[in-house]
Amino acid sequence: MPKRKHVFISHHHGDDAQVDKFSSLMKRNGHDVRNSSVRMKPANQRRVEKGKVKDDTIKRLLRMKMRWASAVVVLIGQKTHTRKWVNWEIEQAGKLGKRIVGVYLHGGSEANVPRALNDYGHAIVKWNPRSIEDAVDGRTNRFEAPDGGLRSPVHAGATSQC
């Protein structure tokens, strides 16, 4: 029986295909990943880019979807750190008490780690199903470099449980 994970995947929309690859990677390793993040169709993306959707509306939708998840996974690609919504999502996840785990995409580097992930993250791991599972489940709080070697966390995330 697959282990079900309810996660919110924070990512740069240019990395949408990587969200599918992440879910497939986890599925191949016995995990049923339920992603509650927002994946916009091109027409909706154009509406947002033209300012036809208010930021408050987007924030309300993102908070609603994030509350459902047990953890937030941040896919770290080459442009992830430049996206204001990624940093906002991480900050909100911290306020909601969610476990926050960064996962390096192929080509992602330590320089691409979003500022808020350094402030609120509980772990950052390489693209490896075991590392990801251990980080999401809270069995590890490792801060890794993209090659899997250790890096020092800038700020360690809070570790409380109810």
C-alpha positions in Angstrom: 0.0 0.0 0.0 1.5 3.4 -1.0 2.3 5.9 1.7 0.1 8.9 1.1 1.8 12.4 1.5 -0.3 15.5 1.4 2.2 18.2 0.3 2.2 21.7 -1.2 4.9 22.0 -3.8 6.3 25.5 -4.0 8.1 26.1 -7.3 8.8 28.5 -10.1 6.1 28.0 -12.7 8.9 27.6 -15.3 9.6 24.3 -13.5 6.0 22.9 -13.8 7.3 19.8 -15.6 9.6 19.1 -12.6 6.5 18.9 -10.3 5.3 16.0 -12.4 8.7 14.4 -12.3 8.8 14.8 -8.5 5.5 13.1 -8.1 6.5 10.3 -10.4 9.8 9.8 -8.6 8.0 9.5 -5.3 5.3 7.2 -6.8 8.0 4.8 -8.1 9.3 4.6 -4.6 6.0 3.7 -2.9 4.6 7.2 -2.2 1.2 8.6 -3.3 2.0 12.4 -3.3 -1.1 14.6 -3.2 0.0 18.0 -4.3 -2.2 21.0 -3.4 -0.1 23.7 -5.0 -1.4 26.0 -7.8 -0.6 25.1 -11.4 -1.9 27.7 -13.7 -3.1 27.1 -17.2 -1.6 29.5 -19.7 -4.8 31.7 -19.9 -4.8 32.2 -16.1 -1.0 32.9 -16.0 -1.6 35.7 -18.6 -4.4 37.1 -16.4 -2.0 37.2 -13.4 0.8 38.7 -15.4 -1.5 41.4 -16.6 -2.5 42.3 -13.1 -6.2 41.1 -13.6 -6.0 39.0 -10.4 -5.5 40.7 -7.1 -2.6 39.6 -4.9 -5.0 39.2 -2.0 -7.0 36.7 -4.0 -3.9 34.7 -4.8 -2.8 34.8 -1.2 -6.1 33.5 0.0 -6.1 30.7 -2.5 -2.5 29.7 -1.6 -3.1 29.7 2.2 -6.2 27.6 1.7 -4.3 25.0 -0.4 -1.3 25.1 2.0 -3.5 24.4 5.1 -4.5 21.0 3.6 -0.9 19.9 3.3 1.2 18.3 6.1 4.4 19.6 4.5 5.7 22.1 2.0 8.3 21.0 -0.5 10.2 23.7 -2.3 11.7 22.6 -5.6 15.0 24.5 -6.0 15.7 25.2 -9.7 17.9 27.9 -11.3 15.2 30.7 -11.0 13.4 29.6 -7.9 15.1 32.2 -5.6 13.9 35.1 -7.9 10.2 34.4 -7.4 8.4 36.5 -4.9 5.6 34.0 -4.6 8.0 31.2 -3.6 9.4 33.3 -0.7 5.9 34.3 0.3 4.7 30.6 0.3 7.6 29.6 2.5 7.0 32.4 4.9 3.3 31.4 5.1 4.2 27.8 5.6 6.4 28.9 8.5 3.5 30.8 10.1 1.2 27.9 9.6 3.7 25.6 11.4 4.3 23.4 8.3 7.4 21.3 7.8 9.4 22.9 5.0 11.8 20.9 2.9 13.8 22.1 0.0 14.7 19.7 -2.8 17.4 20.5 -5.4 16.3 20.1 -9.0 19.0 19.0 -11.5 20.9 22.2 -12.2 19.8 23.8 -8.9 22.6 25.2 -6.7 23.1 26.6 -3.3 23.0 30.1 -4.9 19.4 29.3 -6.0 18.0 28.6 -2.5 15.3 31.1 -1.8 16.0 33.5 1.1 12.9 32.4 3.0 14.0 28.7 2.8 17.2 29.6 4.6 15.1 31.4 7.3 12.2 28.9 7.7 13.4 25.6 6.2 13.8 22.4 8.2 15.9 20.5 5.7 17.3 20.9 2.2 18.1 17.6 0.3 19.2 16.4 -3.1 16.9 14.8 -5.6 16.7 11.3 -4.0 13.5 9.6 -2.9 14.9 8.3 0.4 16.4 11.7 1.4 13.1 13.5 0.4 11.0 11.0 2.4 13.2 11.3 5.5 13.1 15.1 5.3 9.4 15.4 4.7 8.6 12.9 7.5 11.0 14.7 9.9 13.5 11.9 10.3 16.2 14.2 9.2 16.9 17.9 9.4 19.9 17.8 7.0 20.9 20.8 5.0 22.6 19.3 2.0 24.5 20.8 -1.0 23.2 19.7 -4.4 25.8 16.8 -4.5 24.5 15.5 -1.1 27.3 16.8 1.0 26.5 18.8 4.1 26.0 22.5 4.2 25.3 24.6 7.2 21.8 25.9 7.7 21.6 29.6 7.7 18.9 29.5 10.3 17.6 26.3 11.7 13.7 25.9 11.5 11.6 25.4 14.6 10.9 21.8 15.5 7.7 21.5 17.5 5.1 18.9 17.4 1.5 18.8 18.6 
